[in-house]
Amino acid sequence: MAACVETSRTDARQAPLEMETPPISSCDYDYDQQSKIARFCRPSPCNRASMEIPISCRTVMKPGSRRFPEIPARDNVWEKIREEAKMTSGQEPILSNYYQTVILSHDSFSSALANNLALRLGSSMSFSSAALYDLFKGVLAEDKGIVESAEEDMRAVMERDPACTGYLQCFLNFKGFLACQAHRVAHRLWSQGRRTLAQVVQSRVSEVFAMDIHPGARIGRGVFFDHATGVVIGEAAVVGDGVSILHKVTLGGTGKATGDRHPKIGDGVLIEVGTSVLGNIRVGEGAKIRAGSVVLKEVPPSSSAAGNPARLVGEEDNPVMLNRIPNLSMDHKWHVAEWSDYVI
């Protein structure tokens, strides 16, 4: 055995807003007839830190309405990780044994991911790394969707984080990515009725990565947890595809009520640092929640909310509609002047 220690979200997807058809040369679409969720385009490496993608790029293409755009080739994540490990081993010989153990000795992405998580989360108090490796590898083998979601999460980090220099760095060092993948395993166990085991995994993730995601929470694909420290997500929360969440964010309840008590975050949402979204409320697709906000009411799609308690940018009956995809632009200041007459 190679170095023997090594998704899910709600099935009911909300359809994105339909816009007038824009030029399509730079966008990448998913034509699944059930979800009709548009995939987002990837900025080039030279300008990805400042790129702002018009929200009209999310146009839903209906079969027969026009010629489908060609879908650009996507990176093979596992090949990229191995290439970067080999290159870095030559540049930093002191890391060569480490990379051999955690990357190059494995024959698949799922095996390496199981090993990496097991090494990070193993503990003499609960699980050995070897036992965790067997557990994680078994779950990843029976649910390929977790592996596919992990690959989409890595692509999301590469697209949205200017500090990320490569897939290898994300795979080994980004705790938001690692905690999310451990949660996917815990959620699978939770869904199978193995709830005690799922909660033990959750506890170790909280101890090691300082993120507390209840194993009952459902998280979509292409999710980016930036910095990730202090993120708390409750049991009944749902996080959509392509969401970006910064550190010190809480998706929580409003008291001790049980049942469906946590937020539902739509596709393509950006939730900025220090935000709390509380209660069984919906944040619509493509919305933005400003830093430090406390959100207690529903946020419409493609709108922006700010403040404590949060209110919509613009008027409540006619909020300012974003013309950028917030989860991709990662712009934390746009429209801030419209929220208040006095902003410093």
N, C-alpha and C positions, 0 to 999 in steps of 0.2 A: 504494500500500500504506500502510495506516495506521501511522504512526510505526514504520517497518519494523524495529523491533527488539522485537520482542517477544522397570490396577489389579489391582492384582490380588492375589489371595490364594489360598490353597488352595481347590480346588473342593469338597473334601470338608468340609462344615460339620458342626460338632458340634451336636446338638439341645440347647437350653437345658433347665434343670430345669422340670418341670411342677409347678405349685403349685395349691392350691385357688383357685378362681376368685374374684378380688376385684372390687369395683366397677370399671367400665371407662370411666367418663366422662372421665377425664383422660389416658387412654393412647392410643397410636397404634401400630397393628399392621401388620405385613407378612404377608400370607397366602400367600406363595409356597409351593407344595406341596412343593418340593424341600428348601428350607432350613428353613422353619417357624421363622425367627428373629424374635422379637418386637422391634418398634421401641420405642424408649424415649420417654417423655413429656418435654415441655419445660416447665420452670418458668416462671412469669411473670417479666417483667423486674424487678419490684419486689422479689422475694425469691430470685432464682435463685442468688445467692452462697451462701446458707445452706440452700437447699432440700435435703432428704433424701427420696428417693423410695423407698418400701417395695419390697423386691426382689420381692414378690408381683405387682407391676405387670408382670413379665415373663411372666405366664401365657401359655401357648400355647393359642390358641383353635382348636379343632378344628371343621372344617366340619360343620354340622348339630347341633352341641352346644348352641348358643344363637345369638341374633341377633348378627351381627357389629357391633362398634361403628363409628360414623362416624369416618372419618379426617379430622382437622382439616386445613385448607388449610395448605400450607407456603410459606414465603417464596420468592419468585422472586429468587434471589441476584443475578443480573445486573441486574435492575431496581433492587434495593436499592442496589447499588454505584453505579450511575449517579445515582440520586437523591441519595445522600450526597455524591458528587463535585460535583454541581451546587450543592448547598446549601453545602458547605464552600468552594467557589470564591467564592461571594458573601461569605462570612464572612472569608476569608483570600485577598484578591486576589493576593498574592504566589505562591500555589499554583495559580492558575488555568491557567497555561500547562502546568504539570506534569500536572495532572489531565486537561487536554485531550489531552496526548500519550499518557498511559498508560491512560486510561479512555474519555473521551468521543469520541475519534476512531475507536474500534473499534466494529464492528457486532455483536460477539458476545463472550460470556464467554471462549470458547476462544481467540479472537484476542488479547484483552487479557491473558489468562494467559500465552500464549506470549511476548508482548511483554515482560511484566513479568519473567518468568524470564530471558529473553535479555538484558535490560538488566542484571540482577543478575549473571549468570554469564559474560557476554561478557569475553573477555580477548585481548589482543594476542599472548599466548604460545600460545594454542590455537585458540579460536574467536573470530571477530568476533561482535558482537551480531546483525548482520544474518544471518549464517550460522546462528546458534543459533535465531533467530526462525523461519527457514524450516524447520529441523529440528523444532522443538517444534510448530509449527503443523501440519506434516504428520503427526506422530505423533498429535496430538489429533484431527485430522480422521479418521484411520483407526480410532481406538479411542475411541468416545464414552464408554465406561465410565470412562476416566480423567477426563473432564470431569464426569461424574455423581459420581464419587468426590470430586473436588475440591469440588463444591458441598456434598456431605454433610460433608466436613471443615470447611467454613466454618460450617455450621450447628452442628456440634459445638463449635467455638470459642465461638460466640455463646451456646450453652447452658451451657457449663461454666466459662468464664473471666470472672469479674466485672470484670477490667480491660479487657475488650474492649468498646469503645463503639459499634462498628458493623462492618458487613461491609467497608466501605472500609478501615478501619484494619487489619483482618485481612489483606485482600488485598494491601495495600502494605507492611505493616510487620512482620508476624508471621513470623519466619524458620522456625519450626517448620512452619507451613502451607506456606511456599514450598519448603522443602527436601523436604517430603513429596511435593509435586507434581512437582518435578524428579526425585525418585526414581521416581515412577510412569512417567515418560517413559523413564528409564534402564532400568527393569525391562522395559518393552516392547521396547526395543532388545536387551536381553540375551536375551529370549525368542525374538527373531527371529534370533539368532546373531550379532548385530552387537556382539560383546562388547567389543572394543577401544573403540568409540565410547561404549558404556555406561559403561565404566570412566573415560573422560575426563570425562564428565558427573559421575560420582560424585566424582572428584577435585576438580572445581570446586566442587561443593556443599560438600565438606569444607572447602575453603579459605575459602569465602565465608560459610557459615552455621555452621561448627564442628559439623556433624553428619556422621557417617560411616555411611551405610546402604549395604551391599553391593547392587549392582543385582540380584542373585539373590534377595534377600529379598522375601517376599510380604506386603503390607500391605492390610488390609481398608478398609472405608468408615467414615466418621464417626469417624476417628482424630484425637485431640487431642494434640499435642506442646506441652506448656507450658514456656515459656522455651527449652527444646530444646538449649541449649549442652551439648556433651559427650555427646550420645546416640550410641551405637555399636550397630549391628544387623548380625549376621553373615549370611553367604550363605544358609544353610539355614533361617533363622528365618522363622516365620510369625506375623503379628500379626492378630488377628481384628477383627471389626467393633466399633465403639463403644469402642475401648480408649483410655484416657488414660495418657500417659507423661510424666513430668516430666524435668528436666534431669539430666545425669550418670548416665544409665541405660545399662547394657550388657546386651545379649542376645547372649552369646558362647559360645564353645566351651570345652573344658577342656584343650586341648593342641594338638598338630599333626596330629591325626587328620583325614582327609578324609571326605567323604560327609555324611550327614544328622547333623550334630553340634551344631545350635543349637536354642534353645527354641521351643516352640509355645505361643503366648499365646491363650487363648480369648476369646470375645466378652465385652465389658463389663468387662474387667479394669482395675484401677487399679494402676499401678506408680509408687511414690513416688520422691522425689529420692535420688540416690546409690545406687541398687540395682543389683546384678549378678545376672542369672539365667544360669546356666552349664550347658551341656550340652544334649543332646537330651532335654529333660524338658518336661512339659506343665503349664501353669498353667491350671486349669479356669475355665469361664465364671463371671463375676461374682466372682472372687477379688480379694483385695487384698494387695499386697506392700508392707510398711512401709518407711519411709525407712531407707537405709543397710543394707539386708539383703543377704545373699549366699545365694541360693537354689540348692541343689544337688540337690534331690529334688522330685518331683511335688507340686503344690499342688492339693488337691481343689476342685471348684466351690464358690463361695459361702463360702469360708473365708478366713482371714487368716493370713499368715506374717510373722514378724519375727525379726531378729537375725542374727548372724554367727558360725557358720552359722545359717541361718534355721530356725525350728521353728514349728509351727502354734500359733496362739492357742488355748488349751485343751489337751486331751490329744490325743495323736496318733491314738488310736482313736476319739475323740469330740470333734473340734475344734468350737470355737464357730462357728456358722453365721451369716453376716451376714444381717441383715434389711433392709439398705439396698443400693441399687445403687451400688457404690463409684465407678464411672466418672462418675456424674452428681453424686453428693453431693460428691465431691472432699474428703471428710472425712479428714484425716490423723491424727486423735487418737482416734477412736472405738475402744473396746476395748483401748486401750493399757495400761490398768491391769490387765487380765487376763493380759497377757503376762508380767509379772514382779511379784513382791511388792514390789520397790523400783524405782520409776521416778521420775526427777526431771524 
